[in-house]
Amino acid sequence: MDLTNQLSFLATLIPEYLIILFLLIIVFMDFSTEKIAEKIPAVAMSGLLLALLANLFMTGTLYETEKLLAGGEIFVNDGFAFLFKFMILASSLIMVYFFVQDDEVNAYKTRKGEFYILFYSMVLGMMLLASANDLIAAYIALEVLSLPSYIAAGFLKVDKRSSEASLKYLLFGAVASGVMLFGISLLYFSMSSTSFQILVSNMSHGIGFDPVMILALIFIIGGFGYKISMVPFHFWTPDVFEGAPVSITTFLSVSSKIAGVAVFVRFIVYSFAGSNLMNQEIAGLGFNLNSFLVLLSILTMTVGNLTAIFQNNIKRMLAYSSIGHIGFIVAALAANSEQGLIAISSYLLIYTLMNFGAFLVVLLIKFRIGSEDIRDYKGLGYKMPFLSVMMVIFLVSLAGLPPTAGFWAKFYVFTALMEAKLYLLALFAIFNTVIGVFYYFRVMKVMYFEKSETAEPLPILTGGNKTVLLVLGLPLLILGIYFTPVVELARETLKIAGF
C-alpha cells in the first residue's frame, strides 16, 4: 500500500478515533463533579452523532480511492464495513435514548459514568469487528465488545435475575472465547496465517480441507455463532435477555448482532466463497461447508421460532425471535451469491428498525404496568392506543407480512434461496415464517381481544417517546411500499467491498 493509500486508510478510521476520544472525555467527566457527570448522556449522544457523520463523509472518500485490500491488512475499510458501521452507530445513537428512558439503569445515579464507559467500549468493539480482516483482529474486537457486555448485563446489582444473567453470559462467553481461540491456533497451524485474504490465496492454490482445518473451522464458527446466537450456541440468549435491563437487552439483540454478523459474513465470504471451497466436499464425508450452513440455518430458525411459542415473558419471546431471525440471515449466507449478500444487508437494516421499535414499546409498557408478562398486556390496545398501534406495526414487520418492510426483507432471502436452488431451506423458511406469525399475533390478540382486569388509567406517553416510535415505525411502512433504495444501497456497498 503506497503513502497516499495509507493516508486514505487512516482517514477512514476517523469514526473510531472519535469514539476513543469521547470515551476518554466520559471517563474524565465521571471523575468530575456530580453536575458535570449529569451531562454524560448528552456528551455520549454528541460523540456518536459526530462519528456517524464522519462515517458518512468517509464514504465519499472511499469512492474516490482505490480499494484498501492489498497486503492482507488486519483491518479494512470498504463499502461493506461502512454500511455496517453506519448501522452500528445509528443504532447506538438510538440506544442512548433507551438508556435515558430506562428507569432501572437511571436508578443508579452514581454509576452513570461507569455505564456509558461500558457502552462506548462496546461500540468501539463493534466498529472494529465490522472492519476486521484477520482472525486475531476479530478475536480481540470480540473481546473488546464482550467483556463490557458481561458487566452491563449484570448492572442491576440488587436484581438476582440481572446477576444471574451476567454470570451465565460470562461463563458461556469464556468457553466460547477459549474454543474460538483454539480454533484460530489450529487454523494457523494448518494454513500458517490468520488473515482472511491470505487464506483465500492459500486455498486458491489447491490447499483444501484437512482434519485439522475441519476442527478449526467448527471451533471458529462456534465462536462467531455464540456472538450472533446461532443454534446450538444460543443457550445464553434467553436468560441474559430476560435478566438484563431492557435497554441492555435491546443492545445485545440489535447492535451487538449487527457487528457479529458483519465479521462472520466477511470471514465466510472472503475465506471460503472466494476460493470456491463452499461447495467442495469435506474430507469425503458427503457434505460441504454450504451444507453445514444450511443445517445451522434450519436448526437456528426452527429452534428459535418453536421455542418462542411457549414464552410468556415478552423479553424471552423476543430473544427466541431474534434467534429465528439469525436463522434467516444464515440462510441468505448459505445461498453463496450476490443476491444472498444483498439480502443480508437489507435484512439487518430492517431488523434494526423493527426490533428497536418492539423493545422500546416493551420498555415503555414495563414502566407503566410494571410487568414483562404478555398475559398482563390485556386491554392495552384501548388503554394505550398509540403505543399499541406502533407495537402492531413492529410485530407485523417482524412476522414478515405486507405492507411492512419486513415482508421485503424476507422476500429477498427467499429470492436468494430459490436462485441458489436451496428448495428445502426455502421450505423451512416459509414454515418458520408461519410459526412467527402465530406467536407475534398472540401478543396482538392479548392487547386487543382480552379485557383488562383493572380499569386504572396509565401514564401518557411524552412527545419525545412518540417521536422516536414514529421515526422507527414510519420507515417500515414507507419501505414496505418502496423498498428499492435499501436494495440499491446494499448492492453499491457490496460492489465497493469486492463481493
Secondary structure as GFF3:
##gff-version 3
##sequence-region A 1 499
A	DSSP	alpha_helix	3	11	.	.	.	ID=ss1
A	DSSP	alpha_helix	14	31	.	.	.	ID=ss2
A	DSSP	alpha_helix	34	37	.	.	.	ID=ss3
A	DSSP	alpha_helix	40	64	.	.	.	ID=ss4
A	DSSP	alpha_helix	79	101	.	.	.	ID=ss5
A	DSSP	alpha_helix	103	106	.	.	.	ID=ss6
A	DSSP	three_ten_helix	109	111	.	.	.	ID=ss7
A	DSSP	alpha_helix	112	131	.	.	.	ID=ss8
A	DSSP	alpha_helix	135	153	.	.	.	ID=ss9
A	DSSP	alpha_helix	160	191	.	.	.	ID=ss10
A	DSSP	alpha_helix	196	204	.	.	.	ID=ss11
A	DSSP	alpha_helix	211	228	.	.	.	ID=ss12
A	DSSP	alpha_helix	236	243	.	.	.	ID=ss13
A	DSSP	alpha_helix	246	253	.	.	.	ID=ss14
A	DSSP	alpha_helix	255	271	.	.	.	ID=ss15
A	DSSP	three_ten_helix	273	275	.	.	.	ID=ss16
A	DSSP	alpha_helix	289	308	.	.	.	ID=ss17
A	DSSP	alpha_helix	314	334	.	.	.	ID=ss18
A	DSSP	alpha_helix	338	369	.	.	.	ID=ss19
A	DSSP	three_ten_helix	374	377	.	.	.	ID=ss20
A	DSSP	alpha_helix	380	383	.	.	.	ID=ss21
A	DSSP	alpha_helix	385	399	.	.	.	ID=ss22
A	DSSP	alpha_helix	405	419	.	.	.	ID=ss23
A	DSSP	alpha_helix	423	449	.	.	.	ID=ss24
A	DSSP	alpha_helix	463	481	.	.	.	ID=ss25
A	DSSP	alpha_helix	484	497	.	.	.	ID=ss26
###
